[in-house]
Amino acid sequence: MELPRVNPVGILEQAEEVSPSTQRFSRRLRTVAALLLVLFALITVITSTVSLGAYCLTTEPGDVRALPRSLR
């Protein structure tokens, strides 16, 4: 059996008796993977929004007593 090799250009050359296997994943596995990806993205957005909201609600804008009344 001859091992595959990479030519000087960087292209993988397979031996003639070896055919590359095409691996298909089941519909169920792809659905679970997509669901996990969507769930991860949703949790990331929700926690970022909650964190930013908590930060904005708890930070003090500064001492504005020294400003003239028209700028407040």
N, C-alpha and C positions, 0 to 999 in steps of 0.2 A: 504494500500500500504506500502510495506516495503522498506526502504531506502537502497541504496548500502552501504557497509561498507568495510573498509580496515582491513584485518586480521593482526596478529602480524608479519607475514613475509613481509608484505607490498604489498600484491596482492589485487586488488580490487575485491570484491565479489558482484555480482549483484543478486538481488532477482530473483526468478525463473519466476515470471510473467513479469518481465521487460527485454526486449531484447535490447541490445545496437544498436542504429541506426547507419547505415553506411551512411554517408553523402557524396555524390559525387557532385563535383562542375562541372558546365557546361564547355564545351570545350572553349567557348568564354571567360569565367572568368579566366580559367587557362592560356589561351593565353595572356590575358591582364596582368595578374600577371607576367608571364615570360617576357613579353616585358618591363614592368616597372623595373624588376630586371636587365635585360640586359642594359637598358638605364641608370640606376643608376651606374652600374659597368663601363660603357663606359664613363660617365661624370666624375667619380672619376679618372679614368686613364688619361683622357685628361687634366683635371685641374691640376693633380699632375705633369704631364709632362710639361705643360706650366709653372707652378710655378717653377719647378726645372730648366727649361731652362732659365727663366728670372733671377733666382738667379745666375746661373753659368755665364751668360753673363754680369751681373752687378757687380759681386764681383771683387775686385782687388786682384791680386795674391800676392801682397807685393812689397816692394822696393828691386829690384834686382840690383841696381846700384853699391852696394858695393861688389858684387860677381865678381870673375875673369871672363874674357871674355870666357874662355873655358867651363864654367858651364852654361852659358846662353843659 
